[in-house]
Amino acid sequence: MTRDEIISDVKRLEPWFHCIDLGDGLFTKTRSTIGEPVEHPRPTWDVVKAALPNDLSGKTVLDVGCNAGFYSIKAKERGAARVLGIDAQRELIRQAAFVRNVKGLEIDYQRMSVYDLDPHELGQFDVTMALGLIYHCKHLVLALEKLFLVTRELLILETAIYPPEKAPESFVYAEGGTLPTLHPIAYVENLPDAKEAVFNWFLPGIAALTALLKNVGFDEVRVLPGVQNDRAVFACHKRVAFPDSRSVSYLGSKLSLVSGPTHCRPGEVMRFQVRAENTGYARWLRGSEQGTERGDVHLVAHLLGEDEEPLSLYHAGAFLPRDIAPGETIEIEISLRAPDPPGNYQLAFDMVSEHLAWFEDLGAVIAKQQLVVE
Ligand SMILES: C[S@@+](CC[C@H](N)C(=O)[O-])C[C@H]1O[C@@H](n2cnc3c(N)ncnc32)[C@H](O)[C@@H]1O
């Protein structure tokens, strides 16, 4: 690309939020666009960089809300093996791709929302950056869950926060007997036509965001020193890539019946083969035959009447062959005894995370079978 072509494309792709050095004395912008410092986001990078490993060789990095790619470029310059930047706004992805091409860097960009991040499709990234993102998210907890799931080791989150000098103190709420702690989160009142990716929605206090990040699953959440201008940086670490079935948030399954009888004699013991796909993001724990622990996952058959009225819940259960990873599919055999009275029945096969939840109650797809006792 010639110098003149670069100048003309920079103009065509305006307005710019990121000031990026394109070489040869050229920058993406030389003036503030919406009140940000002209050199934005360099001053923020000076704080954020302390949380990012100096050497990212061999690491994969995801930059969510990448804008024109300033931070994606920084990750690449630290040696990351793969960098993917995503942003909800198409014109910002055009800017990022242009800068990448001018600088001759190997970075992938894709228009995608934080809500669409799915490790079953995209895999996980060693490091995720979510900088200046979450206050644009109307669905704050969902966004944090998605960031958690797509991250393998470390999430660096930078955000505007509930101004500390204005925020009320956290306190223990004594009503109802469970004594939860309440942390302040500010809701920003917008006009009804406010656009999600552009307007601000929630400004969490530091204690609220720390608690939220721990609740979505991060093992360690550290606030970097130097909260400036009501903004803060969080370094959030994970010990394992996926949580296990003791965490109710990430359970999901899809069951289908592979084989099994539709007619039987009273009291007959029958065998059914059920295919179970772990469509959630938690590893299913098999547990032990010695005793049931909270979070052990079993296949269960319920016996229902013709009208779907439950006659015998947990009529039979079966163990998994082993622990099952997210995305894996297995077949499980389950034996059960037919009821004695002749008639028309239904069997409903579901998974259970013991002492926690029926998967059907979490929106999972169960399998059903008509059964005629002759
Ligand atoms: C304040 S800018 C921050 C850009 C950059 N990360 C930085 O810190 O300079 C917020 C960015 O998040 C993007 N964004 C907002 N909502 C998003 C969403 N739901 N999914 C992905 N990106 C989003 C915006 O398009 C914008 O580029």
Ligand as a Chemical Component Dictionary entry (heavy atoms), coordinates in Angstrom:
data_LIG
# 
_chem_comp.id                   LIG 
_chem_comp.type                 NON-POLYMER 
_chem_comp.pdbx_formal_charge   0 
_chem_comp.three_letter_code    LIG 
# 
loop_
_chem_comp_atom.comp_id 
_chem_comp_atom.atom_id 
_chem_comp_atom.alt_atom_id 
_chem_comp_atom.type_symbol 
_chem_comp_atom.charge 
_chem_comp_atom.model_Cartn_x 
_chem_comp_atom.model_Cartn_y 
_chem_comp_atom.model_Cartn_z 
_chem_comp_atom.pdbx_ordinal 
LIG C1  C1  C 0  -15.168 1.472  24.946 1  
LIG S1  S1  S 1  -14.773 0.503  23.550 2  
LIG C2  C2  C 0  -13.300 -0.296 24.118 3  
LIG C3  C3  C 0  -12.441 -0.760 22.983 4  
LIG C4  C4  C 0  -11.116 -1.373 23.410 5  
LIG N1  N1  N 0  -11.278 -2.687 23.974 6  
LIG C5  C5  C 0  -10.419 -0.432 24.358 7  
LIG O1  O1  O 0  -10.352 -0.747 25.551 8  
LIG O2  O2  O -1 -9.968  0.601  23.919 9  
LIG C6  C6  C 0  -15.954 -0.814 23.634 10 
LIG C7  C7  C 0  -15.860 -1.782 22.500 11 
LIG O3  O3  O 0  -16.659 -2.914 22.801 12 
LIG C8  C8  C 0  -17.413 -3.228 21.658 13 
LIG N2  N2  N 0  -18.626 -3.940 22.099 14 
LIG C9  C9  C 0  -19.685 -3.428 22.738 15 
LIG N3  N3  N 0  -20.592 -4.386 23.006 16 
LIG C10 C10 C 0  -20.074 -5.533 22.547 17 
LIG C11 C11 C 0  -20.523 -6.875 22.527 18 
LIG N4  N4  N 0  -21.707 -7.213 23.023 19 
LIG N5  N5  N 0  -19.727 -7.817 21.989 20 
LIG C12 C12 C 0  -18.514 -7.472 21.467 21 
LIG N6  N6  N 0  -18.044 -6.220 21.437 22 
LIG C13 C13 C 0  -18.811 -5.261 21.965 23 
LIG C14 C14 C 0  -17.699 -1.905 21.017 24 
LIG O4  O4  O 0  -18.090 -2.038 19.676 25 
LIG C15 C15 C 0  -16.389 -1.206 21.207 26 
LIG O5  O5  O 0  -15.464 -1.470 20.207 27 
# 
loop_
_chem_comp_bond.comp_id 
_chem_comp_bond.atom_id_1 
_chem_comp_bond.atom_id_2 
_chem_comp_bond.value_order 
_chem_comp_bond.pdbx_ordinal 
LIG C1  S1  SING 1  
LIG S1  C2  SING 2  
LIG S1  C6  SING 3  
LIG C2  C3  SING 4  
LIG C3  C4  SING 5  
LIG C4  N1  SING 6  
LIG C4  C5  SING 7  
LIG C5  O1  DOUB 8  
LIG C5  O2  SING 9  
LIG C6  C7  SING 10 
LIG C7  O3  SING 11 
LIG C7  C15 SING 12 
LIG O3  C8  SING 13 
LIG C8  N2  SING 14 
LIG C8  C14 SING 15 
LIG N2  C9  SING 16 
LIG N2  C13 SING 17 
LIG C9  N3  DOUB 18 
LIG N3  C10 SING 19 
LIG C10 C11 SING 20 
LIG C10 C13 DOUB 21 
LIG C11 N4  SING 22 
LIG C11 N5  DOUB 23 
LIG N5  C12 SING 24 
LIG C12 N6  DOUB 25 
LIG N6  C13 SING 26 
LIG C14 O4  SING 27 
LIG C14 C15 SING 28 
LIG C15 O5  SING 29 
# 
